[in-house]
Amino acid sequence: MLGAFLEGVRRVSRAPVLLLSVCTAVCLVVLPHRLSLFGPLPDTWYLRTVLDRAMWEWHGGWALASYYGPLPAAPGLASAALAATLLWLFLSGGILDRFARARPIRTSAFFATSGEFFVRFVRLSLITAPVYWWLFGWLSPRLTATTWGQAGFVAALGVVNLVTDYARVRAVVEDRRSMIGALGASLRFIRRRPLRVAGLYLLSMLPAAFAIRLWFGMSTWPDATPGSLAAALLVYGILRTWARLVWMAGEVVFFQGELAHATYTARPLPEWPESPAAEAIANLGTNR
């Protein structure tokens, strides 16, 4: 568990280009929407919490209406949450594949993998959407009135998140096409080692919690200006993205250590074919 987390940190640290690229993509999608919300909305800790968690997909946008309560009118909030969710769905396939290989891959291979698994992850999201709707639409109002009920709701949400996360991991590492099969394989994997999976999940939450707490501290300064808030959001975005990549890498490492070789992936490394001239020369040598 601890070894998987540390190995996940090591794999992220050995992929600085990936971290920089993902941070840039996320900032380009999220930052304009977030800056547009500084002015007209009240500057409260509650509202900042909701907006940041929505646009950085802390809960994937499911909690906006039920768990956190009604939101004031915020133009662009729904589009920002949807854009961030779709962006992460697209990048997750390439990111998981990169961490599973533990070596650099070509840009063309990264985006080819991302595009292929994007369709599969959208299907996975459609399959799990009713579960999230049930959690936030039916279970949350009945449990969050008490402290123990809130703890039970968070535990149920964590279980669903874990099953979804490891379904993505198994889909990429084992090149699964059926998302229903990936969900079943994820359930079996978690059922056989629940304590270690939960321990890694809690351990992986620490960097993300630190990044969010740091952002809350910077964004609530009494003399904060739009420029300082933009700088604080940029720092938070880098830390939050790094924490999420560590989270994903740790799950990949843990799965590979339990059920597969350390550097195993089912998908072969794509290679650019030889030019027709080189192939013709090779054929001349074999025909003699």
C-alpha positions as CSV (number, residue, x, y, z in Angstrom):
1,M,0.0,0.0,0.0
2,L,2.6,2.6,1.0
3,G,5.0,1.2,-1.6
4,A,2.4,1.6,-4.3
5,F,1.8,5.2,-3.2
6,L,5.5,6.0,-3.2
7,E,6.0,4.3,-6.6
8,G,3.1,6.3,-7.9
9,V,4.8,9.5,-6.8
10,R,8.0,8.4,-8.5
11,R,6.3,7.6,-11.8
12,V,4.6,11.1,-11.8
13,S,8.0,12.7,-11.0
14,R,9.5,10.9,-13.9
15,A,6.8,12.3,-16.3
16,P,7.3,16.1,-16.0
17,V,6.1,16.6,-19.6
18,L,2.9,14.8,-18.9
19,L,2.3,16.8,-15.7
20,L,3.0,20.1,-17.5
21,S,0.8,19.2,-20.4
22,V,-2.1,18.1,-18.3
23,C,-1.9,21.2,-16.1
24,T,-1.9,23.4,-19.2
25,A,-4.9,21.7,-20.7
26,V,-6.8,21.8,-17.4
27,C,-6.0,25.5,-16.8
28,L,-7.0,26.4,-20.4
29,V,-10.4,24.8,-19.9
30,V,-11.1,25.8,-16.3
31,L,-9.2,29.0,-15.6
32,P,-11.3,31.3,-17.9
33,H,-14.5,30.1,-16.4
34,R,-13.2,30.5,-12.9
35,L,-11.9,34.0,-13.4
36,S,-15.3,35.0,-14.9
37,L,-16.9,34.0,-11.6
38,F,-14.9,36.2,-9.3
39,G,-16.8,39.4,-9.9
40,P,-20.5,38.9,-9.8
41,L,-20.7,36.2,-7.1
42,P,-20.5,36.7,-3.4
43,D,-17.0,36.1,-2.0
44,T,-17.8,33.4,0.6
45,W,-16.0,30.3,1.6
46,Y,-19.0,28.1,0.9
47,L,-19.4,29.3,-2.6
48,R,-15.7,29.0,-3.4
49,T,-15.8,25.4,-2.1
50,V,-18.7,24.5,-4.4
51,L,-17.2,26.2,-7.5
52,D,-13.7,24.7,-7.1
53,R,-14.9,21.2,-6.4
54,A,-17.3,21.4,-9.4
55,M,-14.8,22.7,-11.9
56,W,-11.9,20.5,-10.8
57,E,-14.2,17.5,-10.7
58,W,-13.7,16.8,-7.0
59,H,-17.1,15.0,-7.1
60,G,-17.6,15.0,-10.8
61,G,-20.3,17.6,-10.7
62,W,-22.8,15.2,-9.2
63,A,-23.0,17.0,-5.8
64,L,-23.9,20.5,-7.0
65,A,-27.7,20.4,-6.6
66,S,-28.2,17.8,-3.8
67,Y,-25.2,17.5,-1.5
68,Y,-24.1,21.1,-1.3
69,G,-27.5,22.7,-1.6
70,P,-28.9,25.1,-4.1
71,L,-26.4,27.4,-6.0
72,P,-26.9,31.0,-6.9
73,A,-27.1,31.8,-10.6
74,A,-23.6,31.3,-12.0
75,P,-23.3,31.7,-15.8
76,G,-20.7,29.2,-17.1
77,L,-20.6,27.0,-14.0
78,A,-22.3,24.1,-15.7
79,S,-20.3,24.4,-18.8
80,A,-17.1,24.6,-16.8
81,A,-17.9,21.4,-14.8
82,L,-18.9,19.6,-18.0
83,A,-15.8,20.7,-19.8
84,A,-13.5,19.6,-17.0
85,T,-15.3,16.2,-16.7
86,L,-15.0,15.5,-20.5
87,L,-11.4,16.6,-20.5
88,W,-10.4,14.2,-17.7
89,L,-12.4,11.4,-19.4
90,F,-10.4,12.0,-22.6
91,L,-7.0,12.2,-20.9
92,S,-7.5,9.4,-18.4
93,G,-6.9,6.6,-21.0
94,G,-3.5,8.0,-22.1
95,I,-2.5,8.9,-18.5
96,L,-3.2,5.4,-17.2
97,D,-1.5,3.8,-20.1
98,R,1.6,6.0,-19.6
99,F,1.8,5.1,-15.9
100,A,1.2,1.5,-16.6
101,R,4.2,1.3,-19.0
102,A,6.4,3.4,-16.6
103,R,8.2,4.8,-19.6
104,P,7.7,7.7,-22.1
105,I,5.4,7.1,-25.0
106,R,5.0,9.0,-28.2
107,T,2.5,11.8,-28.4
108,S,0.6,10.1,-31.2
109,A,0.4,6.9,-29.1
110,F,-0.8,8.9,-26.1
111,F,-3.6,10.6,-28.0
112,A,-4.6,7.5,-29.9
113,T,-5.0,5.7,-26.6
114,S,-6.9,8.6,-25.0
115,G,-9.3,8.8,-28.0
116,E,-9.9,5.0,-27.9
117,F,-10.6,4.8,-24.2
118,F,-12.6,8.1,-24.2
119,V,-15.5,6.3,-25.8
120,R,-15.2,3.4,-23.4
121,F,-15.1,5.7,-20.4
122,V,-18.1,7.6,-21.6
123,R,-20.0,4.3,-21.7
124,L,-18.7,3.6,-18.2
125,S,-19.9,6.9,-17.0
126,L,-23.4,6.2,-18.4
127,I,-23.5,2.9,-16.6
128,T,-22.5,4.4,-13.3
129,A,-24.6,7.6,-13.6
130,P,-27.7,6.0,-12.0
131,V,-25.7,5.0,-9.0
132,Y,-24.4,8.5,-8.5
133,W,-27.9,9.9,-9.0
134,W,-29.1,7.5,-6.3
135,L,-26.3,8.5,-4.0
136,F,-26.8,12.2,-4.3
137,G,-30.5,12.4,-5.1
138,W,-31.9,9.8,-2.7
139,L,-29.4,8.7,-0.1
140,S,-27.7,12.0,0.6
141,P,-30.9,13.9,1.8
142,R,-31.6,11.0,4.2
143,L,-28.2,10.6,5.7
144,T,-26.5,14.0,5.8
145,A,-28.6,15.4,8.6
146,T,-26.4,13.7,11.2
147,T,-22.7,13.3,11.7
148,W,-22.9,9.5,11.4
149,G,-25.1,9.8,8.4
150,Q,-22.6,12.0,6.7
151,A,-19.8,9.5,7.4
152,G,-21.9,6.8,6.0
153,F,-22.6,8.8,2.8
154,V,-18.9,9.6,2.4
155,A,-18.1,5.9,2.8
156,A,-20.7,4.9,0.2
157,L,-19.4,7.5,-2.2
158,G,-15.8,6.3,-1.6
159,V,-16.8,2.7,-2.5
160,V,-18.5,3.8,-5.7
161,N,-15.5,6.0,-6.7
162,L,-13.1,3.1,-6.0
163,V,-15.1,0.7,-8.1
164,T,-15.1,3.2,-11.0
165,D,-11.4,4.0,-10.6
166,Y,-10.3,0.4,-10.7
167,A,-12.7,-0.3,-13.6
168,R,-10.8,2.3,-15.6
169,V,-7.5,0.9,-14.5
170,R,-8.4,-2.7,-15.5
171,A,-9.9,-1.4,-18.8
172,V,-6.6,0.2,-19.8
173,V,-4.1,-2.2,-18.4
174,E,-5.9,-5.3,-19.7
175,D,-7.3,-3.6,-22.8
176,R,-10.9,-4.4,-21.9
177,R,-13.6,-3.4,-24.3
178,S,-16.6,-4.3,-22.1
179,M,-17.1,-1.7,-19.3
180,I,-19.6,-4.0,-17.6
181,G,-16.9,-6.6,-17.5
182,A,-14.4,-4.0,-16.2
183,L,-16.8,-3.1,-13.4
184,G,-17.2,-6.8,-12.4
185,A,-13.4,-7.3,-12.4
186,S,-13.0,-4.1,-10.3
187,L,-15.5,-5.4,-7.8
188,R,-13.7,-8.7,-7.5
189,F,-10.4,-7.0,-7.2
190,I,-11.6,-4.8,-4.3
191,R,-13.6,-7.6,-2.6
192,R,-10.4,-9.7,-2.2
193,R,-8.3,-6.9,-0.6
194,P,-10.6,-4.3,0.8
195,L,-8.4,-3.0,3.6
196,R,-5.4,-2.3,1.4
197,V,-7.5,-0.7,-1.3
198,A,-9.2,1.5,1.3
199,G,-5.8,2.4,2.8
200,L,-4.3,3.4,-0.5
201,Y,-7.4,5.4,-1.2
202,L,-7.1,7.4,2.0
203,L,-3.4,7.8,1.6
204,S,-3.9,9.2,-1.9
205,M,-6.4,11.7,-0.7
206,L,-3.8,13.5,1.5
207,P,-2.1,15.4,-1.4
208,A,-5.4,16.5,-2.8
209,A,-6.7,17.6,0.6
210,F,-3.5,19.6,1.2
211,A,-3.9,21.3,-2.2
212,I,-7.5,22.2,-1.6
213,R,-6.8,23.5,1.9
214,L,-4.0,25.6,0.6
215,W,-6.3,27.1,-2.0
216,F,-8.9,27.9,0.5
217,G,-6.3,29.7,2.7
218,M,-5.0,31.7,-0.3
219,S,-8.4,32.6,-1.8
220,T,-9.9,34.0,1.4
221,W,-7.3,36.6,2.1
222,P,-9.0,39.9,3.1
223,D,-6.9,42.0,0.6
224,A,-7.1,39.5,-2.3
225,T,-7.2,41.0,-5.7
226,P,-8.2,39.4,-9.0
227,G,-4.5,39.1,-9.9
228,S,-3.5,37.4,-6.7
229,L,-6.5,35.1,-6.9
230,A,-5.5,34.1,-10.5
231,A,-2.0,33.4,-9.3
232,A,-3.3,31.4,-6.3
233,L,-5.6,29.4,-8.6
234,L,-2.7,28.6,-10.9
235,V,-0.7,27.3,-8.0
236,Y,-3.7,25.3,-6.8
237,G,-4.3,23.9,-10.3
238,I,-0.7,22.6,-10.5
239,L,-0.8,21.0,-7.0
240,R,-4.3,19.6,-7.6
241,T,-3.4,18.1,-11.0
242,W,-0.2,16.6,-9.5
243,A,-2.2,15.1,-6.6
244,R,-4.7,13.6,-9.1
245,L,-1.9,12.1,-11.2
246,V,-0.4,10.6,-8.1
247,W,-3.8,9.1,-7.2
248,M,-4.1,7.5,-10.6
249,A,-0.5,6.3,-10.7
250,G,-0.8,4.7,-7.3
251,E,-3.9,2.7,-8.3
252,V,-2.1,1.5,-11.4
253,V,1.0,0.4,-9.5
254,F,-1.1,-1.3,-6.8
255,F,-3.1,-3.3,-9.4
256,Q,0.0,-4.3,-11.3
257,G,1.7,-5.4,-8.1
258,E,-1.3,-7.6,-7.2
259,L,-2.3,-9.2,-10.4
260,A,0.2,-8.4,-13.1
261,H,3.9,-8.0,-13.9
262,A,5.3,-4.6,-12.8
263,T,5.5,-3.3,-16.3
264,Y,2.7,-5.3,-17.9
265,T,0.2,-3.8,-20.3
266,A,-1.8,-5.8,-22.8
267,R,-1.6,-3.1,-25.5
268,P,1.5,-3.3,-27.7
269,L,3.6,-0.2,-28.1
270,P,2.7,1.4,-31.5
271,E,5.6,1.7,-33.9
272,W,5.7,3.9,-37.0
273,P,6.0,1.7,-40.1
274,E,9.0,1.9,-42.3
275,S,8.9,4.0,-45.4
276,P,8.1,2.2,-48.7
277,A,11.7,2.6,-49.9
278,A,13.1,0.9,-46.7
279,E,10.6,-1.9,-47.0
280,A,11.5,-2.4,-50.7
281,I,15.2,-2.6,-49.8
282,A,14.4,-5.2,-47.0
283,N,12.4,-7.3,-49.5
284,L,15.3,-7.3,-52.0
285,G,17.5,-8.8,-49.3
286,T,15.0,-11.6,-48.4
287,N,14.3,-12.5,-52.0
288,R,17.9,-13.5,-52.8
